[in-house]
């Protein structure tokens, strides 16, 4: 929020709401990525990894 391209009191609030929205979208995308990778991992490695040395 160092660079505020908007001017005025209402525009500062808009900038804050937009920053919060971007933060929440970033967290949601991280969770979606983790879920997608979990599905792909289970498709290609259905039994998981097992230690062959033991």
mmJSON file of the N, C-alpha and C atoms, coordinates in Angstrom:
{"data_MODEL":{"atom_site":{
"group_PDB":["ATOM","ATOM","ATOM","ATOM","ATOM","ATOM","ATOM","ATOM","ATOM","ATOM","ATOM","ATOM","ATOM","ATOM","ATOM","ATOM","ATOM","ATOM","ATOM","ATOM","ATOM","ATOM","ATOM","ATOM","ATOM","ATOM","ATOM","ATOM","ATOM","ATOM","ATOM","ATOM","ATOM","ATOM","ATOM","ATOM","ATOM","ATOM","ATOM","ATOM","ATOM","ATOM","ATOM","ATOM","ATOM","ATOM","ATOM","ATOM","ATOM","ATOM","ATOM","ATOM","ATOM","ATOM","ATOM","ATOM","ATOM","ATOM","ATOM","ATOM","ATOM","ATOM","ATOM","ATOM","ATOM","ATOM","ATOM","ATOM","ATOM","ATOM","ATOM","ATOM","ATOM","ATOM","ATOM","ATOM","ATOM","ATOM","ATOM","ATOM","ATOM","ATOM","ATOM","ATOM","ATOM","ATOM","ATOM","ATOM","ATOM","ATOM","ATOM","ATOM","ATOM","ATOM","ATOM","ATOM","ATOM","ATOM","ATOM","ATOM","ATOM","ATOM","ATOM","ATOM","ATOM","ATOM","ATOM","ATOM","ATOM","ATOM","ATOM","ATOM","ATOM","ATOM","ATOM","ATOM","ATOM","ATOM","ATOM","ATOM","ATOM","ATOM","ATOM","ATOM","ATOM","ATOM","ATOM","ATOM","ATOM","ATOM","ATOM","ATOM","ATOM","ATOM","ATOM","ATOM","ATOM","ATOM","ATOM","ATOM","ATOM","ATOM","ATOM","ATOM","ATOM","ATOM","ATOM","ATOM","ATOM","ATOM","ATOM","ATOM","ATOM","ATOM","ATOM","ATOM","ATOM","ATOM","ATOM","ATOM","ATOM","ATOM"],
"id":[1,2,3,4,5,6,7,8,9,10,11,12,13,14,15,16,17,18,19,20,21,22,23,24,25,26,27,28,29,30,31,32,33,34,35,36,37,38,39,40,41,42,43,44,45,46,47,48,49,50,51,52,53,54,55,56,57,58,59,60,61,62,63,64,65,66,67,68,69,70,71,72,73,74,75,76,77,78,79,80,81,82,83,84,85,86,87,88,89,90,91,92,93,94,95,96,97,98,99,100,101,102,103,104,105,106,107,108,109,110,111,112,113,114,115,116,117,118,119,120,121,122,123,124,125,126,127,128,129,130,131,132,133,134,135,136,137,138,139,140,141,142,143,144,145,146,147,148,149,150,151,152,153,154,155,156,157,158,159,160,161,162],
"type_symbol":["N","C","C","N","C","C","N","C","C","N","C","C","N","C","C","N","C","C","N","C","C","N","C","C","N","C","C","N","C","C","N","C","C","N","C","C","N","C","C","N","C","C","N","C","C","N","C","C","N","C","C","N","C","C","N","C","C","N","C","C","N","C","C","N","C","C","N","C","C","N","C","C","N","C","C","N","C","C","N","C","C","N","C","C","N","C","C","N","C","C","N","C","C","N","C","C","N","C","C","N","C","C","N","C","C","N","C","C","N","C","C","N","C","C","N","C","C","N","C","C","N","C","C","N","C","C","N","C","C","N","C","C","N","C","C","N","C","C","N","C","C","N","C","C","N","C","C","N","C","C","N","C","C","N","C","C","N","C","C","N","C","C"],
"label_atom_id":["N","CA","C","N","CA","C","N","CA","C","N","CA","C","N","CA","C","N","CA","C","N","CA","C","N","CA","C","N","CA","C","N","CA","C","N","CA","C","N","CA","C","N","CA","C","N","CA","C","N","CA","C","N","CA","C","N","CA","C","N","CA","C","N","CA","C","N","CA","C","N","CA","C","N","CA","C","N","CA","C","N","CA","C","N","CA","C","N","CA","C","N","CA","C","N","CA","C","N","CA","C","N","CA","C","N","CA","C","N","CA","C","N","CA","C","N","CA","C","N","CA","C","N","CA","C","N","CA","C","N","CA","C","N","CA","C","N","CA","C","N","CA","C","N","CA","C","N","CA","C","N","CA","C","N","CA","C","N","CA","C","N","CA","C","N","CA","C","N","CA","C","N","CA","C","N","CA","C","N","CA","C","N","CA","C","N","CA","C"],
"label_alt_id":[null,null,null,null,null,null,null,null,null,null,null,null,null,null,null,null,null,null,null,null,null,null,null,null,null,null,null,null,null,null,null,null,null,null,null,null,null,null,null,null,null,null,null,null,null,null,null,null,null,null,null,null,null,null,null,null,null,null,null,null,null,null,null,null,null,null,null,null,null,null,null,null,null,null,null,null,null,null,null,null,null,null,null,null,null,null,null,null,null,null,null,null,null,null,null,null,null,null,null,null,null,null,null,null,null,null,null,null,null,null,null,null,null,null,null,null,null,null,null,null,null,null,null,null,null,null,null,null,null,null,null,null,null,null,null,null,null,null,null,null,null,null,null,null,null,null,null,null,null,null,null,null,null,null,null,null,null,null,null,null,null,null],
"label_comp_id":["UNK","UNK","UNK","UNK","UNK","UNK","UNK","UNK","UNK","UNK","UNK","UNK","UNK","UNK","UNK","UNK","UNK","UNK","UNK","UNK","UNK","UNK","UNK","UNK","UNK","UNK","UNK","UNK","UNK","UNK","UNK","UNK","UNK","UNK","UNK","UNK","UNK","UNK","UNK","UNK","UNK","UNK","UNK","UNK","UNK","UNK","UNK","UNK","UNK","UNK","UNK","UNK","UNK","UNK","UNK","UNK","UNK","UNK","UNK","UNK","UNK","UNK","UNK","UNK","UNK","UNK","UNK","UNK","UNK","UNK","UNK","UNK","UNK","UNK","UNK","UNK","UNK","UNK","UNK","UNK","UNK","UNK","UNK","UNK","UNK","UNK","UNK","UNK","UNK","UNK","UNK","UNK","UNK","UNK","UNK","UNK","UNK","UNK","UNK","UNK","UNK","UNK","UNK","UNK","UNK","UNK","UNK","UNK","UNK","UNK","UNK","UNK","UNK","UNK","UNK","UNK","UNK","UNK","UNK","UNK","UNK","UNK","UNK","UNK","UNK","UNK","UNK","UNK","UNK","UNK","UNK","UNK","UNK","UNK","UNK","UNK","UNK","UNK","UNK","UNK","UNK","UNK","UNK","UNK","UNK","UNK","UNK","UNK","UNK","UNK","UNK","UNK","UNK","UNK","UNK","UNK","UNK","UNK","UNK","UNK","UNK","UNK"],
"label_asym_id":["A","A","A","A","A","A","A","A","A","A","A","A","A","A","A","A","A","A","A","A","A","A","A","A","A","A","A","A","A","A","A","A","A","A","A","A","A","A","A","A","A","A","A","A","A","A","A","A","A","A","A","A","A","A","A","A","A","A","A","A","A","A","A","A","A","A","A","A","A","A","A","A","A","A","A","A","A","A","A","A","A","A","A","A","A","A","A","A","A","A","A","A","A","A","A","A","A","A","A","A","A","A","A","A","A","A","A","A","A","A","A","A","A","A","A","A","A","A","A","A","A","A","A","A","A","A","A","A","A","A","A","A","A","A","A","A","A","A","A","A","A","A","A","A","A","A","A","A","A","A","A","A","A","A","A","A","A","A","A","A","A","A"],
"label_entity_id":["1","1","1","1","1","1","1","1","1","1","1","1","1","1","1","1","1","1","1","1","1","1","1","1","1","1","1","1","1","1","1","1","1","1","1","1","1","1","1","1","1","1","1","1","1","1","1","1","1","1","1","1","1","1","1","1","1","1","1","1","1","1","1","1","1","1","1","1","1","1","1","1","1","1","1","1","1","1","1","1","1","1","1","1","1","1","1","1","1","1","1","1","1","1","1","1","1","1","1","1","1","1","1","1","1","1","1","1","1","1","1","1","1","1","1","1","1","1","1","1","1","1","1","1","1","1","1","1","1","1","1","1","1","1","1","1","1","1","1","1","1","1","1","1","1","1","1","1","1","1","1","1","1","1","1","1","1","1","1","1","1","1"],
"label_seq_id":[1,1,1,2,2,2,3,3,3,4,4,4,5,5,5,6,6,6,7,7,7,8,8,8,9,9,9,10,10,10,11,11,11,12,12,12,13,13,13,14,14,14,15,15,15,16,16,16,17,17,17,18,18,18,19,19,19,20,20,20,21,21,21,22,22,22,23,23,23,24,24,24,25,25,25,26,26,26,27,27,27,28,28,28,29,29,29,30,30,30,31,31,31,32,32,32,33,33,33,34,34,34,35,35,35,36,36,36,37,37,37,38,38,38,39,39,39,40,40,40,41,41,41,42,42,42,43,43,43,44,44,44,45,45,45,46,46,46,47,47,47,48,48,48,49,49,49,50,50,50,51,51,51,52,52,52,53,53,53,54,54,54],
"pdbx_PDB_ins_code":[null,null,null,null,null,null,null,null,null,null,null,null,null,null,null,null,null,null,null,null,null,null,null,null,null,null,null,null,null,null,null,null,null,null,null,null,null,null,null,null,null,null,null,null,null,null,null,null,null,null,null,null,null,null,null,null,null,null,null,null,null,null,null,null,null,null,null,null,null,null,null,null,null,null,null,null,null,null,null,null,null,null,null,null,null,null,null,null,null,null,null,null,null,null,null,null,null,null,null,null,null,null,null,null,null,null,null,null,null,null,null,null,null,null,null,null,null,null,null,null,null,null,null,null,null,null,null,null,null,null,null,null,null,null,null,null,null,null,null,null,null,null,null,null,null,null,null,null,null,null,null,null,null,null,null,null,null,null,null,null,null,null],
"Cartn_x":[0.818,0.0,0.863,2.123,2.987,2.611,2.226,1.863,0.351,-0.244,-1.682,-1.955,-2.493,-2.734,-4.035,-4.814,-6.072,-5.872,-6.745,-6.671,-7.986,-7.933,-9.15,-9.38,-10.348,-10.622,-11.289,-12.259,-12.964,-12.027,-11.159,-10.258,-9.23,-8.872,-7.978,-8.672,-9.962,-10.727,-10.822,-11.024,-11.079,-9.757,-8.654,-7.338,-7.168,-7.639,-7.537,-8.383,-9.6,-10.454,-9.836,-9.262,-8.627,-7.431,-6.654,-5.498,-5.948,-7.003,-7.532,-8.063,-8.716,-9.248,-8.131,-7.08,-5.94,-5.3,-5.178,-4.591,-5.426,-6.753,-7.63,-7.593,-7.557,-7.464,-6.155,-5.095,-3.802,-3.835,-4.458,-4.583,-5.463,-6.556,-7.442,-6.723,-5.944,-5.216,-4.176,-3.557,-2.591,-3.279,-4.467,-5.203,-5.658,-6.092,-6.491,-5.302,-4.146,-2.948,-2.556,-2.618,-2.283,-3.255,-4.533,-5.517,-5.31,-5.016,-4.767,-3.538,-2.464,-1.256,-1.485,-2.319,-2.631,-3.364,-4.294,-5.03,-4.088,-3.226,-2.269,-1.324,-0.855,0.053,-0.626,-1.893,-2.607,-2.871,-3.026,-3.235,-1.972,-0.809,0.422,1.105,0.841,1.435,0.332,-0.482,-1.639,-1.274,-0.121,0.278,1.191,1.64,2.575,3.985,4.881,6.28,6.564,7.308,7.702,9.206,9.778,11.223,11.652,12.498,12.923,14.097,14.776,15.955,15.594,14.427,14.08,13.62],
"Cartn_y":[-1.184,0.0,1.249,1.12,2.286,3.187,2.586,3.367,3.4,4.517,4.689,5.565,4.956,5.686,6.469,6.266,6.972,8.183,9.159,10.344,10.552,11.184,11.449,10.419,10.726,9.867,8.553,8.595,7.388,6.491,7.086,6.291,5.545,6.081,5.362,4.107,4.204,3.041,2.001,2.468,1.54,0.8,1.512,0.883,-0.161,0.127,-0.828,-2.067,-1.886,-3.03,-3.88,-3.226,-3.972,-4.763,-4.18,-4.886,-6.105,-5.957,-7.092,-8.183,-7.787,-8.757,-9.542,-8.855,-9.53,-10.501,-10.117,-10.992,-12.267,-12.113,-13.271,-14.162,-13.571,-14.368,-15.139,-14.511,-15.18,-16.407,-16.283,-17.423,-18.513,-18.124,-19.113,-19.857,-19.146,-19.796,-20.773,-20.445,-21.362,-22.652,-22.544,-23.735,-24.558,-23.891,-24.619,-25.341,-24.689,-25.306,-26.537,-26.445,-27.588,-28.749,-28.451,-29.498,-30.148,-29.339,-29.867,-30.768,-30.329,-31.147,-32.433,-32.389,-33.588,-34.603,-34.125,-35.013,-35.629,-34.811,-35.307,-36.326,-36.028,-36.957,-38.297,-38.282,-39.546,-40.309,-39.603,-40.293,-41.02,-40.364,-40.951,-41.863,-41.653,-42.474,-42.956,-43.909,-44.311,-44.985,-45.626,-46.303,-45.438,-44.311,-43.468,-43.988,-43.378,-43.787,-44.725,-45.776,-46.699,-46.839,-46.993,-47.119,-48.522,-48.603,-49.894,-50.475,-49.637,-50.091,-50.887,-50.723,-51.389,-52.805],
"Cartn_z":[0.0,0.0,0.0,-0.381,-0.437,-1.605,-2.707,-3.879,-3.999,-3.657,-3.757,-4.976,-6.016,-7.248,-7.197,-6.158,-6.024,-5.134,-5.258,-4.417,-3.697,-2.543,-1.793,-0.707,0.173,1.322,0.918,0.028,-0.397,-1.195,-1.967,-2.797,-1.96,-0.796,0.106,0.623,0.908,1.358,0.249,-0.979,-2.118,-2.24,-2.076,-2.166,-1.064,0.144,1.243,0.962,0.458,0.123,-0.984,-1.975,-3.061,-2.556,-1.646,-1.088,-0.293,0.488,1.246,0.343,-0.736,-1.691,-2.353,-2.728,-3.359,-2.376,-1.118,-0.097,0.049,0.115,0.261,-0.975,-2.164,-3.39,-3.44,-2.961,-2.945,-2.035,-0.865,0.044,-0.562,-1.229,-1.856,-2.975,-3.779,-4.869,-4.332,-3.207,-2.599,-2.17,-1.568,-1.147,-2.349,-3.414,-4.621,-5.24,-5.24,-5.797,-4.988,-3.657,-2.814,-3.046,-3.174,-3.431,-4.782,-5.792,-7.133,-7.135,-6.481,-6.435,-5.643,-4.621,-3.852,-4.731,-5.55,-6.458,-7.485,-8.085,-9.077,-8.443,-7.224,-6.544,-6.312,-5.9,-5.649,-6.935,-8.063,-9.335,-9.794,-9.658,-10.154,-9.141,-7.845,-6.8,-5.86,-6.302,-5.495,-4.167,-4.09,-2.852,-2.0,-2.515,-1.783,-1.936,-1.218,-1.252,-0.082,-0.379,0.676,0.633,1.757,1.853,1.416,0.398,-0.128,0.673,1.463,2.188,3.442,3.956,5.229,5.029],
"occupancy":[1.0,1.0,1.0,1.0,1.0,1.0,1.0,1.0,1.0,1.0,1.0,1.0,1.0,1.0,1.0,1.0,1.0,1.0,1.0,1.0,1.0,1.0,1.0,1.0,1.0,1.0,1.0,1.0,1.0,1.0,1.0,1.0,1.0,1.0,1.0,1.0,1.0,1.0,1.0,1.0,1.0,1.0,1.0,1.0,1.0,1.0,1.0,1.0,1.0,1.0,1.0,1.0,1.0,1.0,1.0,1.0,1.0,1.0,1.0,1.0,1.0,1.0,1.0,1.0,1.0,1.0,1.0,1.0,1.0,1.0,1.0,1.0,1.0,1.0,1.0,1.0,1.0,1.0,1.0,1.0,1.0,1.0,1.0,1.0,1.0,1.0,1.0,1.0,1.0,1.0,1.0,1.0,1.0,1.0,1.0,1.0,1.0,1.0,1.0,1.0,1.0,1.0,1.0,1.0,1.0,1.0,1.0,1.0,1.0,1.0,1.0,1.0,1.0,1.0,1.0,1.0,1.0,1.0,1.0,1.0,1.0,1.0,1.0,1.0,1.0,1.0,1.0,1.0,1.0,1.0,1.0,1.0,1.0,1.0,1.0,1.0,1.0,1.0,1.0,1.0,1.0,1.0,1.0,1.0,1.0,1.0,1.0,1.0,1.0,1.0,1.0,1.0,1.0,1.0,1.0,1.0,1.0,1.0,1.0,1.0,1.0,1.0],
"B_iso_or_equiv":[0.0,0.0,0.0,0.0,0.0,0.0,0.0,0.0,0.0,0.0,0.0,0.0,0.0,0.0,0.0,0.0,0.0,0.0,0.0,0.0,0.0,0.0,0.0,0.0,0.0,0.0,0.0,0.0,0.0,0.0,0.0,0.0,0.0,0.0,0.0,0.0,0.0,0.0,0.0,0.0,0.0,0.0,0.0,0.0,0.0,0.0,0.0,0.0,0.0,0.0,0.0,0.0,0.0,0.0,0.0,0.0,0.0,0.0,0.0,0.0,0.0,0.0,0.0,0.0,0.0,0.0,0.0,0.0,0.0,0.0,0.0,0.0,0.0,0.0,0.0,0.0,0.0,0.0,0.0,0.0,0.0,0.0,0.0,0.0,0.0,0.0,0.0,0.0,0.0,0.0,0.0,0.0,0.0,0.0,0.0,0.0,0.0,0.0,0.0,0.0,0.0,0.0,0.0,0.0,0.0,0.0,0.0,0.0,0.0,0.0,0.0,0.0,0.0,0.0,0.0,0.0,0.0,0.0,0.0,0.0,0.0,0.0,0.0,0.0,0.0,0.0,0.0,0.0,0.0,0.0,0.0,0.0,0.0,0.0,0.0,0.0,0.0,0.0,0.0,0.0,0.0,0.0,0.0,0.0,0.0,0.0,0.0,0.0,0.0,0.0,0.0,0.0,0.0,0.0,0.0,0.0,0.0,0.0,0.0,0.0,0.0,0.0],
"pdbx_formal_charge":[null,null,null,null,null,null,null,null,null,null,null,null,null,null,null,null,null,null,null,null,null,null,null,null,null,null,null,null,null,null,null,null,null,null,null,null,null,null,null,null,null,null,null,null,null,null,null,null,null,null,null,null,null,null,null,null,null,null,null,null,null,null,null,null,null,null,null,null,null,null,null,null,null,null,null,null,null,null,null,null,null,null,null,null,null,null,null,null,null,null,null,null,null,null,null,null,null,null,null,null,null,null,null,null,null,null,null,null,null,null,null,null,null,null,null,null,null,null,null,null,null,null,null,null,null,null,null,null,null,null,null,null,null,null,null,null,null,null,null,null,null,null,null,null,null,null,null,null,null,null,null,null,null,null,null,null,null,null,null,null,null,null],
"auth_seq_id":[1,1,1,2,2,2,3,3,3,4,4,4,5,5,5,6,6,6,7,7,7,8,8,8,9,9,9,10,10,10,11,11,11,12,12,12,13,13,13,14,14,14,15,15,15,16,16,16,17,17,17,18,18,18,19,19,19,20,20,20,21,21,21,22,22,22,23,23,23,24,24,24,25,25,25,26,26,26,27,27,27,28,28,28,29,29,29,30,30,30,31,31,31,32,32,32,33,33,33,34,34,34,35,35,35,36,36,36,37,37,37,38,38,38,39,39,39,40,40,40,41,41,41,42,42,42,43,43,43,44,44,44,45,45,45,46,46,46,47,47,47,48,48,48,49,49,49,50,50,50,51,51,51,52,52,52,53,53,53,54,54,54],
"auth_comp_id":["UNK","UNK","UNK","UNK","UNK","UNK","UNK","UNK","UNK","UNK","UNK","UNK","UNK","UNK","UNK","UNK","UNK","UNK","UNK","UNK","UNK","UNK","UNK","UNK","UNK","UNK","UNK","UNK","UNK","UNK","UNK","UNK","UNK","UNK","UNK","UNK","UNK","UNK","UNK","UNK","UNK","UNK","UNK","UNK","UNK","UNK","UNK","UNK","UNK","UNK","UNK","UNK","UNK","UNK","UNK","UNK","UNK","UNK","UNK","UNK","UNK","UNK","UNK","UNK","UNK","UNK","UNK","UNK","UNK","UNK","UNK","UNK","UNK","UNK","UNK","UNK","UNK","UNK","UNK","UNK","UNK","UNK","UNK","UNK","UNK","UNK","UNK","UNK","UNK","UNK","UNK","UNK","UNK","UNK","UNK","UNK","UNK","UNK","UNK","UNK","UNK","UNK","UNK","UNK","UNK","UNK","UNK","UNK","UNK","UNK","UNK","UNK","UNK","UNK","UNK","UNK","UNK","UNK","UNK","UNK","UNK","UNK","UNK","UNK","UNK","UNK","UNK","UNK","UNK","UNK","UNK","UNK","UNK","UNK","UNK","UNK","UNK","UNK","UNK","UNK","UNK","UNK","UNK","UNK","UNK","UNK","UNK","UNK","UNK","UNK","UNK","UNK","UNK","UNK","UNK","UNK","UNK","UNK","UNK","UNK","UNK","UNK"],
"auth_asym_id":["A","A","A","A","A","A","A","A","A","A","A","A","A","A","A","A","A","A","A","A","A","A","A","A","A","A","A","A","A","A","A","A","A","A","A","A","A","A","A","A","A","A","A","A","A","A","A","A","A","A","A","A","A","A","A","A","A","A","A","A","A","A","A","A","A","A","A","A","A","A","A","A","A","A","A","A","A","A","A","A","A","A","A","A","A","A","A","A","A","A","A","A","A","A","A","A","A","A","A","A","A","A","A","A","A","A","A","A","A","A","A","A","A","A","A","A","A","A","A","A","A","A","A","A","A","A","A","A","A","A","A","A","A","A","A","A","A","A","A","A","A","A","A","A","A","A","A","A","A","A","A","A","A","A","A","A","A","A","A","A","A","A"],
"auth_atom_id":["N","CA","C","N","CA","C","N","CA","C","N","CA","C","N","CA","C","N","CA","C","N","CA","C","N","CA","C","N","CA","C","N","CA","C","N","CA","C","N","CA","C","N","CA","C","N","CA","C","N","CA","C","N","CA","C","N","CA","C","N","CA","C","N","CA","C","N","CA","C","N","CA","C","N","CA","C","N","CA","C","N","CA","C","N","CA","C","N","CA","C","N","CA","C","N","CA","C","N","CA","C","N","CA","C","N","CA","C","N","CA","C","N","CA","C","N","CA","C","N","CA","C","N","CA","C","N","CA","C","N","CA","C","N","CA","C","N","CA","C","N","CA","C","N","CA","C","N","CA","C","N","CA","C","N","CA","C","N","CA","C","N","CA","C","N","CA","C","N","CA","C","N","CA","C","N","CA","C","N","CA","C","N","CA","C","N","CA","C"],
"pdbx_PDB_model_num":[1,1,1,1,1,1,1,1,1,1,1,1,1,1,1,1,1,1,1,1,1,1,1,1,1,1,1,1,1,1,1,1,1,1,1,1,1,1,1,1,1,1,1,1,1,1,1,1,1,1,1,1,1,1,1,1,1,1,1,1,1,1,1,1,1,1,1,1,1,1,1,1,1,1,1,1,1,1,1,1,1,1,1,1,1,1,1,1,1,1,1,1,1,1,1,1,1,1,1,1,1,1,1,1,1,1,1,1,1,1,1,1,1,1,1,1,1,1,1,1,1,1,1,1,1,1,1,1,1,1,1,1,1,1,1,1,1,1,1,1,1,1,1,1,1,1,1,1,1,1,1,1,1,1,1,1,1,1,1,1,1,1]
}}}
